[in-house]
Amino acid sequence: MFHLEKAHFMLEEMVMKGYVVETSKSYILAPIQLVDKGAYAMQNGVSMGPRHC
């Protein structure tokens, strides 16, 4: 299985103590998309932090 850590993260977002706590796809995937953007930025040398003048 590819991206096993992402699958575990999604399950952690959906289930807490055996109960389903979140069913909204957008709420579950939002943190994963942020992590993916950060990983892409790190690989390509792009700064995602605030710009200081």
C-alpha positions, -999 to 999 in steps of 0.1 A, spaced: 0 0 0 13 34 -10 12 64 14 3 43 45 11 72 68 -15 93 50 -41 65 54 -34 64 91 -37 101 94 -71 101 77 -83 74 100 -71 94 130 -90 124 118 -122 104 113 -123 81 143 -117 89 180 -120 62 208 -139 40 184 -165 66 174 -168 84 140 -162 121 148 -157 135 113 -173 126 80 -166 157 59 -141 149 32 -129 185 30 -122 187 67 -103 154 67 -82 162 36 -73 198 44 -44 190 68 -31 164 44 -31 189 15 -11 214 37 15 187 45 17 179 8 22 216 -1 49 219 26 67 188 13 66 201 -23 79 234 -12 108 218 7 117 196 -23 117 226 -46 133 251 -23 102 273 -20 97 293 12 62 290 27 68 313 57 60 349 60 81 373 40 102 398 59 111 431 42 
